[in-house]
């Protein structure tokens, strides 16, 4: 139980961090591959320290964290766009 | 056999607290970083979040990694939550601060000391000048 919860927590944090700058800079394919490799290493660490189930949970949580981050950014962008369409920023 | 049987309560609390400190600091570092997020930053972060220290400190097949992950989540999103609460209760900021850093102008009797570190951006600066959290 603790291991599963911990994998969820670590995965969400890492996914959120990956979403900070997605797509990752100018060399997107290269950066995405590096991010994928780093995520895989993190999952392998969970596999080594706990078990395969924890690694799977970590990867699933990573995706959830990434989506949560992109959703948060999308919501803020939508709000920003709505304000601009209303005639500019409200200072 | 309970998974925490190999680790004492004190060890679990320690691993969780260690994760919380790392999570809190990762958010802090990201908030005060000097430039755009680069790939090297991500490599550094994965080194801090899940690097050699974690492998060295936590024996395999114990619940310590799980406690660390729970603490990491608590520290990282705890910082975010505290930020949300502070922005919510402050009369000088609104949720729009997360968009573009806007805030009320200082009153005549207020000032910000020059040596106070400033956030380069609320969360991040996106392409085209739009700041998004």
Backbone of each chain as ProteinMPNN parsed JSONL, in Angstrom:
{"seq_chain_A": "XXXXXXXXXXXXXXXXXXXXXXXXXXXXXXXXXXXXXXXXXXXXXXXXXXXXXXXXXXXXXXXXXXXXXXXXXXXXXXXXXXXXXXXXXXX", "coords_chain_A": {"N_chain_A": [[0.833, -1.213, 0.0], [1.84, 1.291, 0.891], [3.984, 1.446, -0.854], [2.671, 1.554, -3.315], [1.199, 3.951, -3.086], [3.32, 5.711, -2.798], [4.545, 5.427, -5.276], [2.596, 6.505, -6.897], [2.639, 9.158, -5.97], [5.321, 9.987, -6.546], [5.319, 9.615, -9.304], [3.354, 11.445, -10.136], [4.547, 13.877, -9.438], [6.854, 13.851, -11.06], [5.665, 13.712, -13.61], [4.279, 16.148, -13.648], [6.427, 17.912, -13.586], [7.629, 17.285, -16.032], [5.692, 18.268, -17.701], [6.06, 20.955, -17.534], [7.349, 22.279, -19.592], [6.46, 21.212, -21.923], [5.73, 21.08, -25.4], [9.149, 20.061, -25.376], [11.153, 22.411, -25.848], [13.22, 23.513, -28.642], [14.428, 21.387, -30.04], [12.488, 19.134, -30.274], [11.968, 16.36, -30.663], [14.324, 15.13, -29.856], [14.483, 16.021, -27.21], [12.125, 14.998, -26.156], [12.645, 12.301, -26.361], [14.766, 12.079, -24.586], [13.476, 12.812, -22.226], [11.681, 10.718, -22.07], [13.472, 8.601, -21.748], [14.594, 9.27, -19.277], [12.346, 9.028, -17.695], [11.88, 6.346, -17.973], [14.111, 5.334, -16.689], [13.529, 6.147, -14.106], [11.304, 4.595, -13.631], [12.498, 2.103, -13.754], [14.037, 2.266, -11.505], [12.059, 2.191, -9.549], [11.219, -0.353, -10.066], [13.458, -1.81, -9.308], [13.676, -1.146, -6.611], [11.194, -1.707, -5.529], [8.775, -3.308, -6.923], [7.498, -4.737, -10.024], [4.904, -3.877, -10.256], [4.8, -1.466, -8.87], [6.442, 0.021, -10.532], [4.873, 0.14, -12.849], [2.652, 1.529, -11.854], [3.885, 3.918, -11.264], [4.569, 4.862, -13.826], [2.029, 5.165, -14.947], [0.99, 7.113, -13.243], [2.722, 9.116, -13.813], [1.943, 9.804, -16.404], [-0.581, 10.77, -15.737], [0.101, 12.968, -14.119], [1.416, 14.543, -16.005], [-0.688, 15.098, -17.777], [-2.355, 16.464, -16.009], [-0.868, 18.732, -15.505], [-0.72, 19.859, -18.084], [-3.401, 20.306, -18.44], [-3.933, 22.207, -16.476], [-2.362, 24.296, -17.435], [-3.631, 24.688, -19.873], [-6.135, 25.55, -19.009], [-5.499, 27.983, -17.82], [-4.514, 29.327, -20.032], [-6.809, 29.442, -21.585], [-8.336, 31.11, -20.03], [-6.78, 33.41, -20.169], [-6.947, 33.927, -22.91], [-9.668, 34.422, -23.132], [-9.905, 36.764, -21.693], [-8.406, 38.478, -23.271], [-9.963, 38.524, -25.555], [-12.049, 39.896, -24.592], [-11.288, 42.445, -24.664], [-8.77, 43.056, -23.774], [-6.262, 42.885, -21.171], [-7.222, 42.805, -17.792], [-6.056, 45.055, -15.72]], "CA_chain_A": [[0.0, 0.0, 0.0], [2.733, 2.454, 0.957], [4.761, 1.479, -2.092], [1.799, 1.999, -4.404], [0.937, 5.379, -2.89], [4.558, 6.424, -3.078], [4.755, 5.438, -6.727], [1.645, 7.484, -7.428], [3.141, 10.485, -5.635], [6.535, 10.288, -7.303], [4.949, 9.717, -10.71], [2.64, 12.702, -10.362], [5.522, 14.972, -9.376], [7.707, 13.811, -12.253], [4.829, 14.065, -14.753], [4.033, 17.602, -13.574], [7.671, 18.574, -13.972], [7.805, 17.115, -17.476], [4.728, 19.122, -18.377], [6.42, 22.364, -17.395], [7.793, 22.891, -20.831], [6.08, 20.38, -23.062], [6.831, 20.272, -25.931], [10.367, 20.443, -24.692], [12.148, 23.217, -26.545], [13.286, 23.516, -30.101], [14.7, 20.034, -30.53], [11.441, 18.445, -29.532], [12.085, 14.898, -30.722], [15.473, 14.773, -29.026], [14.148, 16.278, -25.82], [11.086, 14.054, -25.753], [13.306, 11.006, -26.196], [15.526, 12.145, -23.336], [12.497, 12.789, -21.13], [11.172, 9.345, -22.014], [14.534, 7.762, -21.185], [14.694, 9.588, -17.857], [11.169, 8.442, -17.049], [12.092, 4.9, -17.946], [15.082, 5.088, -15.621], [12.807, 6.317, -12.847], [10.471, 3.397, -13.479], [13.41, 0.995, -13.453], [14.407, 2.434, -10.105], [10.928, 1.652, -8.771], [11.24, -1.805, -10.262], [14.557, -2.362, -8.518], [13.473, -0.915, -5.18], [9.929, -2.265, -5.054], [8.423, -4.417, -7.817], [7.035, -4.303, -11.342], [3.628, -3.179, -10.118], [5.111, -0.085, -8.494], [6.957, 0.688, -11.73], [3.732, 0.421, -13.71], [1.868, 2.593, -11.228], [4.644, 5.158, -11.41], [4.436, 5.34, -15.205], [0.648, 5.626, -15.131], [0.862, 8.369, -12.506], [3.501, 10.099, -14.582], [1.049, 10.289, -17.466], [-1.636, 11.56, -15.1], [0.696, 14.237, -13.717], [1.662, 15.313, -17.226], [-1.988, 15.578, -18.251], [-2.846, 17.46, -15.055], [-0.103, 19.956, -15.734], [-1.15, 20.434, -19.357], [-4.753, 20.787, -18.229], [-3.824, 23.452, -15.696], [-1.852, 25.316, -18.342], [-4.679, 24.96, -20.847], [-7.192, 26.329, -18.363], [-5.013, 29.355, -17.66], [-4.454, 29.929, -21.366], [-8.182, 29.737, -22.001], [-8.728, 32.299, -19.267], [-6.036, 34.533, -20.736], [-7.527, 34.202, -24.22], [-10.984, 35.001, -22.938], [-9.715, 38.152, -21.277], [-7.94, 39.265, -24.412], [-11.079, 38.72, -26.482], [-12.968, 40.856, -23.981], [-10.777, 43.789, -24.846], [-7.485, 43.289, -23.142], [-6.075, 42.405, -19.813], [-7.72, 43.626, -16.688], [-4.882, 45.346, -14.907]], "C_chain_A": [[0.866, 1.26, 0.0], [3.512, 2.588, -0.34], [3.915, 1.989, -3.251], [1.518, 3.494, -4.293], [2.178, 6.215, -3.208], [4.845, 6.507, -4.559], [3.816, 6.437, -7.391], [2.18, 8.901, -7.19], [4.347, 10.876, -6.465], [6.212, 10.454, -8.786], [4.24, 11.022, -11.025], [3.605, 13.893, -10.364], [6.365, 15.006, -10.65], [6.918, 14.186, -13.497], [4.55, 15.557, -14.813], [5.272, 18.373, -14.029], [7.914, 18.452, -15.476], [6.874, 18.038, -18.25], [5.054, 20.594, -18.311], [6.716, 23.017, -18.737], [7.442, 22.026, -22.04], [5.386, 21.23, -24.132], [8.172, 20.886, -25.572], [11.374, 21.138, -25.605], [12.165, 22.997, -28.045], [13.513, 22.117, -30.65], [13.742, 19.077, -29.83], [11.624, 16.935, -29.508], [13.206, 14.422, -29.8], [15.133, 14.919, -27.544], [13.102, 15.299, -25.304], [11.692, 12.673, -25.519], [14.088, 10.971, -24.889], [14.593, 12.099, -22.128], [11.927, 11.389, -20.952], [12.2, 8.42, -21.364], [14.669, 8.001, -19.686], [13.525, 8.983, -17.083], [11.313, 6.936, -16.922], [13.079, 4.523, -16.841], [14.411, 5.171, -14.246], [11.941, 5.084, -12.566], [11.328, 2.182, -13.14], [13.868, 1.052, -11.998], [13.307, 1.885, -9.195], [10.891, 0.138, -8.882], [12.304, -2.453, -9.376], [14.283, -2.26, -7.026], [12.189, -1.547, -4.652], [9.567, -3.489, -5.898], [7.869, -3.849, -9.126], [5.733, -3.524, -11.247], [3.85, -1.71, -9.753], [5.633, 0.689, -9.698], [5.816, 1.049, -12.673], [2.874, 1.551, -13.167], [2.57, 3.933, -11.391], [4.485, 5.725, -12.818], [3.029, 5.869, -15.469], [0.436, 6.975, -14.435], [1.621, 9.485, -13.197], [2.632, 10.692, -15.683], [-0.045, 11.17, -16.891], [-1.107, 12.935, -14.683], [0.946, 15.148, -14.907], [0.358, 15.907, -17.751], [-2.553, 16.649, -17.324], [-2.157, 18.797, -15.274], [-0.563, 20.66, -17.024], [-2.573, 20.978, -19.241], [-4.779, 22.11, -17.49], [-3.364, 24.593, -16.598], [-2.921, 25.697, -19.37], [-5.787, 25.817, -20.263], [-6.756, 27.782, -18.196], [-4.945, 30.068, -19.005], [-5.844, 30.309, -21.849], [-8.679, 30.992, -21.306], [-8.056, 33.537, -19.842], [-6.638, 34.927, -22.075], [-8.886, 34.859, -24.103], [-10.872, 36.467, -22.545], [-9.299, 39.03, -22.446], [-9.1, 39.532, -25.365], [-12.098, 39.703, -25.905], [-12.433, 42.279, -24.067], [-9.518, 44.08, -24.087], [-7.451, 42.803, -21.721], [-6.693, 43.37, -18.819], [-6.573, 43.882, -15.74], [-5.262, 45.49, -13.457]], "O_chain_A": [[0.648, 2.177, -0.792], [3.685, 3.688, -0.865], [4.392, 2.769, -4.075], [1.59, 4.219, -5.285], [2.087, 7.285, -3.81], [5.329, 7.527, -5.05], [4.199, 7.13, -8.333], [2.174, 9.736, -8.095], [4.393, 11.971, -7.026], [6.766, 11.331, -9.45], [4.493, 11.636, -12.061], [3.489, 14.798, -11.189], [6.562, 16.066, -11.244], [7.432, 14.901, -14.357], [4.578, 16.161, -15.885], [5.173, 19.358, -14.76], [8.353, 19.407, -16.117], [7.224, 18.531, -19.323], [4.394, 21.405, -18.962], [6.366, 24.173, -18.971], [8.095, 22.126, -23.079], [4.522, 22.037, -23.79], [8.297, 22.107, -25.478], [12.33, 20.52, -26.073], [11.267, 22.389, -28.627], [12.866, 21.709, -31.615], [14.12, 18.324, -28.932], [11.458, 16.3, -28.466], [13.057, 13.446, -29.065], [15.455, 14.051, -26.732], [13.177, 14.83, -24.169], [11.301, 11.963, -24.592], [14.078, 9.97, -24.173], [14.881, 11.432, -21.134], [11.716, 10.931, -19.829], [11.857, 7.571, -20.541], [14.84, 7.058, -18.913], [13.689, 8.491, -15.967], [10.929, 6.333, -15.92], [12.902, 3.52, -16.149], [14.691, 4.374, -13.35], [11.855, 4.602, -11.437], [10.932, 1.338, -12.337], [14.06, 0.023, -11.35], [13.582, 1.208, -8.204], [10.573, -0.564, -7.921], [12.077, -3.503, -8.775], [14.613, -3.168, -6.263], [12.098, -1.885, -3.471], [10.019, -4.596, -5.602], [7.787, -2.634, -9.304], [5.478, -2.625, -12.047], [3.168, -0.824, -10.268], [5.315, 1.865, -9.873], [5.796, 2.145, -13.234], [2.425, 2.42, -13.914], [1.928, 4.957, -11.628], [4.289, 6.928, -12.986], [2.856, 6.891, -16.133], [-0.218, 7.865, -14.978], [1.214, 10.646, -13.169], [2.587, 11.907, -15.876], [-0.401, 12.193, -17.477], [-1.783, 13.947, -14.871], [0.723, 16.356, -14.841], [0.308, 17.079, -18.124], [-3.155, 17.621, -17.781], [-2.787, 19.854, -15.232], [-0.765, 21.874, -17.053], [-2.913, 21.984, -19.863], [-5.541, 23.015, -17.828], [-3.895, 25.702, -16.541], [-3.095, 26.872, -19.695], [-6.318, 26.703, -20.934], [-7.548, 28.701, -18.406], [-5.27, 31.25, -19.114], [-6.036, 31.367, -22.449], [-9.353, 31.828, -21.908], [-8.685, 34.586, -19.985], [-6.822, 36.112, -22.354], [-9.22, 35.75, -24.882], [-11.646, 37.306, -23.005], [-9.763, 40.16, -22.6], [-9.217, 40.626, -25.918], [-12.908, 40.271, -26.638], [-13.074, 43.213, -23.585], [-9.225, 45.237, -23.784], [-8.454, 42.374, -21.149], [-6.678, 44.587, -19.002], [-6.164, 42.973, -15.017], [-4.4, 45.739, -12.614]]}, "seq_chain_B": "XXXXXXXXXXXXXXXXXXXXXXXXXXXXXXXXXXXXXXXXXXXXXXXXXXXXXXXXXXXXXXXXXXXXXXXXXXXXXXXXXXXXXXXXXXXXXXXXXXXXXXXXXXXXXXXXXXXXXXXXXXXXXXXXXXXXX", "coords_chain_B": {"N_chain_B": [[2.949, -10.919, 4.514], [3.41, -7.764, 5.919], [4.387, -4.927, 3.973], [5.799, -2.953, 5.194], [7.185, -4.115, 7.142], [9.896, -4.521, 7.156], [10.937, -2.07, 7.602], [11.262, 0.381, 10.075], [8.925, 2.465, 11.889], [10.089, 4.9, 12.394], [12.034, 5.013, 10.397], [10.397, 5.089, 8.149], [9.077, 7.517, 8.53], [11.275, 9.2, 8.383], [12.144, 8.781, 5.715], [9.908, 9.735, 4.375], [9.892, 12.407, 5.22], [12.298, 13.247, 4.139], [11.704, 13.022, 1.416], [9.702, 14.966, 1.3], [11.11, 17.327, 1.788], [12.808, 17.355, -0.439], [10.875, 17.489, -2.495], [9.579, 19.927, -1.912], [11.732, 21.678, -2.256], [12.424, 21.269, -4.906], [10.217, 22.397, -6.194], [10.536, 25.006, -5.319], [13.074, 25.681, -6.414], [12.448, 25.522, -9.115], [10.64, 27.596, -9.314], [12.14, 29.852, -8.87], [13.997, 29.8, -10.84], [16.417, 30.9, -13.302], [15.941, 31.066, -16.037], [14.369, 29.831, -19.064], [12.846, 26.556, -18.989], [15.051, 23.994, -19.479], [16.345, 21.074, -21.161], [18.484, 20.109, -19.742], [17.83, 20.933, -17.211], [15.77, 19.209, -16.564], [17.145, 16.816, -16.484], [18.791, 17.304, -14.325], [16.859, 17.541, -12.369], [15.687, 14.985, -12.329], [17.827, 13.66, -11.385], [17.937, 14.661, -8.829], [15.433, 14.029, -7.762], [15.083, 11.282, -8.156], [17.564, 10.129, -7.961], [20.911, 8.871, -7.345], [21.078, 9.055, -4.573], [18.643, 8.175, -3.607], [18.643, 5.52, -4.392], [20.816, 4.665, -2.935], [20.134, 5.188, -0.297], [17.75, 3.86, 0.288], [16.942, 0.643, 0.987], [16.284, -2.189, -1.127], [13.047, -3.646, -1.69], [11.741, -2.707, 0.548], [9.467, -0.524, 2.32], [10.388, 1.979, 2.124], [10.947, 3.464, -0.192], [8.382, 3.961, -1.059], [7.415, 5.56, 1.044], [9.089, 7.713, 0.682], [8.213, 8.616, -1.847], [5.606, 9.411, -1.213], [6.16, 11.514, 0.547], [7.532, 13.163, -1.227], [5.513, 13.899, -3.004], [3.854, 15.255, -1.179], [5.516, 17.407, -0.381], [6.096, 18.742, -2.813], [3.566, 19.336, -4.08], [2.47, 20.465, -1.884], [3.799, 22.88, -1.629], [2.811, 24.136, -3.911], [0.119, 24.244, -3.205], [0.219, 25.861, -0.931], [1.053, 28.173, -2.161], [-1.182, 28.709, -3.769], [-3.089, 29.16, -1.757], [-2.0, 31.38, -0.425], [-2.04, 33.293, -2.473], [-4.755, 33.401, -2.82], [-5.745, 34.442, -0.388], [-4.496, 36.841, -0.197], [-4.681, 40.366, -0.512], [-3.33, 41.677, -2.394], [-2.822, 40.144, -4.567], [-4.245, 38.149, -7.187], [-5.835, 35.304, -8.752], [-4.977, 35.767, -11.249], [-2.335, 36.306, -11.094], [-1.04, 33.954, -11.568], [-1.233, 33.854, -14.247], [0.129, 36.032, -15.526], [1.655, 37.327, -13.691], [0.662, 39.62, -12.605], [-0.049, 42.177, -10.182], [-1.103, 44.254, -7.431], [-0.195, 47.711, -7.341], [2.377, 49.047, -5.243], [1.613, 50.586, -2.151], [1.993, 54.001, -1.023], [3.351, 53.934, 1.368], [4.75, 51.621, 1.316], [7.433, 49.38, 0.381], [9.709, 47.408, -1.587], [12.48, 45.719, -0.585], [15.69, 45.972, -2.135], [17.277, 43.723, -2.172], [15.71, 41.512, -2.186], [14.888, 38.402, -3.51], [13.429, 37.91, -6.648], [10.704, 36.323, -8.292], [11.221, 35.08, -11.505], [9.172, 34.566, -13.171], [5.689, 33.855, -12.687], [4.96, 31.107, -12.933], [5.804, 29.999, -15.405], [7.137, 31.195, -18.504], [5.532, 31.218, -21.457], [5.768, 30.536, -25.007], [5.546, 33.415, -27.09], [5.048, 35.26, -25.226], [2.994, 34.897, -23.464], [2.249, 34.133, -20.229], [2.046, 31.221, -18.463], [0.774, 29.028, -16.022]], "CA_chain_B": [[3.853, -10.11, 5.34], [3.28, -6.343, 5.599], [5.552, -4.429, 3.263], [6.566, -2.039, 6.027], [7.754, -4.867, 8.244], [11.346, -4.401, 7.114], [11.336, -0.71, 7.942], [10.596, 0.858, 11.284], [8.128, 3.683, 11.724], [11.018, 6.035, 12.345], [12.639, 5.029, 9.06], [9.37, 5.532, 7.2], [8.891, 8.962, 8.722], [12.473, 9.853, 7.864], [12.126, 8.748, 4.247], [8.855, 10.645, 3.94], [10.339, 13.781, 5.451], [13.338, 13.513, 3.139], [10.992, 13.265, 0.164], [8.985, 16.243, 1.395], [12.096, 18.403, 1.631], [13.226, 17.348, -1.844], [9.756, 17.98, -3.3], [9.411, 21.367, -1.644], [12.875, 22.41, -2.808], [12.329, 21.192, -6.368], [9.267, 23.424, -6.618], [11.175, 26.299, -5.035], [14.114, 25.919, -7.417], [11.794, 25.772, -10.396], [9.972, 28.893, -9.271], [13.133, 30.931, -8.883], [15.027, 29.552, -11.84], [16.759, 32.128, -14.006], [15.582, 31.105, -17.449], [13.395, 28.834, -19.499], [13.148, 25.172, -18.646], [15.858, 23.312, -20.484], [16.445, 19.635, -20.959], [19.458, 19.885, -18.674], [17.122, 21.1, -15.94], [15.032, 17.975, -16.292], [18.128, 15.805, -16.108], [19.186, 17.634, -12.957], [15.739, 17.254, -11.468], [15.53, 13.537, -12.147], [18.944, 13.272, -10.525], [17.609, 15.019, -7.441], [14.212, 13.359, -7.314], [15.198, 9.827, -8.136], [18.951, 9.808, -8.275], [21.699, 7.89, -6.614], [20.821, 9.113, -3.131], [17.476, 7.339, -3.334], [19.073, 4.127, -4.528], [21.768, 4.342, -1.882], [19.542, 5.312, 1.036], [16.6, 2.997, 0.528], [17.15, -0.758, 0.605], [15.241, -2.743, -1.989], [11.971, -4.452, -1.109], [11.185, -2.111, 1.76], [8.467, 0.505, 2.022], [11.006, 3.297, 2.237], [10.767, 4.198, -1.447], [7.002, 4.425, -1.049], [7.319, 6.697, 1.971], [9.777, 8.823, 0.012], [7.32, 9.127, -2.891], [4.5, 10.129, -0.563], [6.718, 12.779, 1.011], [7.846, 13.968, -2.413], [4.231, 14.448, -3.445], [3.407, 16.227, -0.193], [6.356, 18.596, -0.422], [5.978, 19.439, -4.091], [2.243, 19.919, -4.258], [2.223, 21.293, -0.724], [4.283, 24.214, -1.998], [1.829, 24.667, -4.858], [-1.1, 24.516, -2.45], [0.48, 27.04, -0.097], [1.064, 29.305, -3.095], [-2.579, 28.996, -4.118], [-3.777, 29.722, -0.588], [-1.479, 32.727, -0.182], [-2.572, 34.173, -3.512], [-6.203, 33.509, -2.593], [-6.086, 35.267, 0.775], [-3.832, 38.137, -0.266], [-5.423, 41.422, -1.195], [-2.464, 42.252, -3.417], [-2.712, 39.222, -5.698], [-5.413, 37.345, -7.532], [-5.45, 34.128, -9.53], [-4.322, 36.255, -12.463], [-0.891, 36.279, -10.883], [-0.535, 32.746, -12.208], [-1.228, 34.055, -15.686], [1.148, 36.945, -16.024], [2.398, 37.949, -12.605], [0.127, 40.929, -12.228], [-0.313, 42.424, -8.76], [-1.415, 45.661, -7.188], [0.949, 48.579, -7.118], [2.668, 49.282, -3.833], [1.112, 51.843, -1.583], [3.051, 54.984, -0.791], [4.106, 53.609, 2.577], [5.346, 50.289, 1.166], [8.537, 49.237, -0.562], [10.306, 46.077, -1.647], [13.944, 45.867, -0.502], [16.351, 45.623, -3.388], [17.964, 42.435, -2.111], [14.74, 40.423, -2.178], [14.876, 37.645, -4.763], [12.128, 37.977, -7.308], [10.433, 35.231, -9.222], [11.334, 35.552, -12.874], [7.828, 34.411, -13.712], [4.855, 33.163, -11.707], [5.203, 29.685, -13.094], [6.672, 29.871, -16.558], [6.788, 32.054, -19.631], [5.314, 30.424, -22.65], [6.122, 31.227, -26.248], [4.641, 34.481, -27.461], [4.891, 36.209, -24.136], [1.932, 34.528, -22.539], [2.76, 33.389, -19.091], [1.06, 30.247, -18.028], [1.204, 28.225, -14.903]], "C_chain_B": [[3.682, -8.638, 4.973], [4.558, -5.812, 4.982], [6.405, -3.523, 4.127], [7.286, -2.781, 7.157], [9.276, -4.706, 8.302], [11.835, -3.019, 7.501], [10.562, -0.271, 9.181], [9.796, 2.117, 10.972], [9.038, 4.895, 11.593], [11.672, 6.151, 10.974], [11.636, 5.531, 8.018], [9.135, 7.034, 7.305], [10.083, 9.726, 8.151], [12.49, 9.896, 6.344], [11.065, 9.699, 3.707], [9.257, 12.1, 4.104], [11.417, 14.181, 4.455], [12.694, 13.823, 1.789], [10.283, 14.605, 0.165], [9.935, 17.421, 1.195], [12.533, 18.502, 0.172], [12.115, 17.929, -2.727], [9.547, 19.472, -3.159], [10.514, 22.154, -2.341], [12.865, 22.374, -4.337], [11.363, 22.25, -6.883], [9.879, 24.807, -6.438], [12.216, 26.651, -6.101], [13.484, 26.257, -8.763], [11.177, 27.164, -10.436], [10.961, 30.044, -9.391], [14.222, 30.707, -9.916], [15.214, 30.803, -12.695], [16.303, 32.191, -15.44], [14.548, 30.06, -17.782], [13.828, 27.438, -19.067], [13.908, 24.522, -19.791], [15.889, 21.825, -20.169], [17.415, 19.318, -19.826], [18.815, 20.033, -17.305], [16.398, 19.818, -15.561], [15.979, 16.868, -15.845], [18.584, 16.029, -14.666], [18.096, 17.256, -11.97], [15.58, 15.759, -11.253], [16.673, 13.0, -11.299], [18.649, 13.544, -9.068], [16.447, 14.205, -6.915], [14.411, 11.862, -7.18], [16.609, 9.338, -8.356], [19.601, 8.807, -7.335], [21.43, 7.875, -5.127], [19.668, 8.194, -2.757], [17.868, 5.866, -3.377], [19.976, 3.718, -3.364], [21.115, 4.304, -0.503], [18.487, 4.256, 1.327], [16.892, 1.568, 0.075], [15.979, -1.26, -0.238], [14.249, -3.547, -1.164], [11.527, -3.963, 0.267], [10.183, -1.037, 1.346], [9.072, 1.904, 2.017], [10.842, 4.119, 0.964], [9.345, 4.754, -1.522], [6.816, 5.624, -0.144], [7.984, 7.93, 1.369], [8.872, 9.464, -1.047], [6.156, 9.904, -2.319], [4.986, 11.495, -0.066], [7.028, 13.722, -0.139], [6.58, 14.656, -2.923], [3.769, 15.546, -2.476], [4.206, 17.516, -0.241], [6.138, 19.413, -1.681], [4.626, 20.117, -4.241], [1.805, 20.699, -3.021], [2.665, 22.725, -0.986], [3.265, 24.889, -2.915], [0.55, 25.069, -4.137], [-0.932, 25.761, -1.582], [0.468, 28.296, -0.964], [-0.356, 29.712, -3.47], [-3.316, 29.67, -2.967], [-3.316, 31.156, -0.334], [-2.007, 33.722, -1.204], [-4.055, 34.429, -3.275], [-6.526, 34.486, -1.465], [-5.449, 36.654, 0.722], [-4.703, 39.149, -0.998], [-4.599, 42.03, -2.328], [-2.365, 41.379, -4.662], [-4.072, 38.591, -5.965], [-4.918, 36.148, -8.333], [-4.761, 34.537, -10.822], [-2.813, 36.324, -12.315], [-0.273, 35.047, -11.552], [-0.462, 32.901, -13.723], [-0.039, 34.883, -16.131], [1.864, 37.714, -14.925], [1.84, 39.273, -12.142], [-0.175, 40.992, -10.729], [-0.612, 43.897, -8.585], [-0.12, 46.461, -7.003], [1.143, 48.791, -5.619], [2.048, 50.598, -3.382], [2.296, 52.767, -1.303], [3.935, 54.62, 0.392], [4.818, 52.257, 2.474], [6.531, 50.34, 0.213], [9.016, 47.795, -0.529], [11.819, 46.259, -1.6], [14.614, 45.338, -1.759], [16.963, 44.224, -3.368], [16.991, 41.254, -2.031], [14.746, 39.729, -3.533], [13.476, 37.705, -5.361], [11.955, 36.759, -8.198], [10.509, 35.802, -10.63], [9.967, 35.517, -13.541], [7.004, 33.678, -12.665], [5.081, 31.66, -11.76], [6.146, 29.455, -14.258], [6.244, 30.877, -17.603], [6.687, 31.185, -20.86], [5.746, 31.221, -23.876], [5.09, 32.314, -26.535], [4.317, 35.421, -26.31], [3.786, 35.885, -23.17], [2.535, 33.716, -21.416], [1.682, 32.44, -18.628], [1.625, 29.391, -16.929], [1.164, 26.791, -15.228]], "O_chain_B": [[3.801, -8.297, 3.796], [5.662, -6.177, 5.387], [7.589, -3.331, 3.851], [7.914, -2.163, 8.017], [9.868, -4.75, 9.38], [13.032, -2.822, 7.706], [9.364, -0.523, 9.307], [9.973, 2.745, 9.928], [8.792, 5.794, 10.789], [11.844, 7.252, 10.451], [11.987, 6.3, 7.123], [9.012, 7.729, 6.297], [9.919, 10.768, 7.516], [12.813, 10.926, 5.752], [11.285, 10.384, 2.708], [8.993, 12.927, 3.231], [11.446, 15.318, 3.984], [13.089, 14.768, 1.105], [10.261, 15.302, -0.849], [9.601, 18.391, 0.515], [12.617, 19.597, -0.385], [12.378, 18.757, -3.598], [9.363, 20.189, -4.143], [10.248, 23.188, -2.953], [13.256, 23.345, -4.984], [11.638, 22.922, -7.877], [9.751, 25.671, -7.306], [12.238, 27.766, -6.621], [13.933, 27.165, -9.461], [11.191, 27.829, -11.473], [10.64, 31.091, -9.954], [15.264, 31.361, -9.869], [14.322, 31.644, -12.808], [16.276, 33.275, -16.022], [13.927, 29.474, -16.895], [15.005, 27.177, -18.816], [13.447, 24.51, -20.932], [15.519, 21.383, -19.081], [17.201, 18.386, -19.051], [19.196, 19.352, -16.353], [16.407, 19.395, -14.404], [15.663, 16.085, -14.949], [18.743, 15.085, -13.893], [18.361, 16.727, -10.89], [15.362, 15.31, -10.128], [16.516, 12.011, -10.584], [19.042, 12.784, -8.183], [16.46, 13.744, -5.773], [13.964, 11.249, -6.211], [16.819, 8.245, -8.883], [18.945, 8.027, -6.644], [21.532, 6.832, -4.479], [19.704, 7.521, -1.728], [17.478, 5.075, -2.517], [19.915, 2.591, -2.873], [21.488, 3.499, 0.35], [18.341, 3.809, 2.464], [17.072, 1.327, -1.119], [14.841, -0.816, -0.082], [14.569, -4.057, -0.091], [10.991, -4.739, 1.059], [10.073, -0.691, 0.17], [8.352, 2.898, 1.916], [10.623, 5.329, 1.028], [9.129, 5.872, -1.988], [6.144, 6.589, -0.508], [7.499, 9.05, 1.528], [8.773, 10.687, -1.136], [5.758, 10.933, -2.865], [4.304, 12.505, -0.239], [6.813, 14.93, -0.041], [6.587, 15.848, -3.231], [3.349, 16.624, -2.898], [3.636, 18.603, -0.151], [6.01, 20.636, -1.622], [4.545, 21.319, -4.498], [0.876, 21.504, -3.093], [1.977, 23.672, -0.604], [2.907, 26.052, -2.725], [-0.032, 26.114, -4.427], [-1.825, 26.605, -1.507], [-0.05, 29.34, -0.567], [-0.694, 30.896, -3.488], [-4.068, 30.624, -3.168], [-4.13, 32.038, -0.063], [-2.376, 34.845, -0.862], [-4.55, 35.533, -3.5], [-7.47, 35.269, -1.571], [-5.813, 37.539, 1.496], [-5.373, 38.822, -1.977], [-5.117, 42.81, -3.127], [-1.877, 41.829, -5.699], [-4.927, 38.513, -5.083], [-3.717, 36.001, -8.564], [-4.04, 33.74, -11.423], [-2.092, 36.393, -13.311], [0.858, 35.088, -12.036], [0.271, 32.178, -14.398], [0.713, 34.477, -17.017], [2.603, 38.657, -15.209], [2.482, 39.979, -11.364], [-0.512, 39.986, -10.104], [-0.395, 44.694, -9.497], [0.901, 45.932, -6.566], [0.195, 48.723, -4.837], [1.976, 51.573, -4.131], [3.453, 52.348, -1.346], [5.12, 54.953, 0.42], [5.424, 51.802, 3.445], [6.624, 51.219, -0.644], [8.764, 47.06, 0.426], [12.386, 46.893, -2.49], [14.152, 44.372, -2.366], [17.147, 43.609, -4.418], [17.416, 40.117, -1.828], [14.626, 40.376, -4.574], [12.474, 37.566, -4.658], [12.91, 36.238, -8.774], [9.945, 36.858, -10.92], [9.657, 36.36, -14.383], [7.56, 32.954, -11.838], [5.362, 31.027, -10.742], [7.171, 28.79, -14.112], [5.11, 31.357, -17.585], [7.638, 30.506, -21.248], [6.047, 32.412, -23.793], [3.904, 32.146, -26.254], [3.428, 36.267, -26.409], [3.657, 36.548, -22.14], [3.241, 32.734, -21.643], [0.533, 32.835, -18.427], [2.814, 29.072, -16.915], [1.499, 25.958, -14.386]]}, "name": "protein", "num_of_chains": 2, "seq": "XXXXXXXXXXXXXXXXXXXXXXXXXXXXXXXXXXXXXXXXXXXXXXXXXXXXXXXXXXXXXXXXXXXXXXXXXXXXXXXXXXXXXXXXXXXXXXXXXXXXXXXXXXXXXXXXXXXXXXXXXXXXXXXXXXXXXXXXXXXXXXXXXXXXXXXXXXXXXXXXXXXXXXXXXXXXXXXXXXXXXXXXXXXXXXXXXXXXXXXXXXXXXXXXXXXXXXXXXXXXXXXX"}
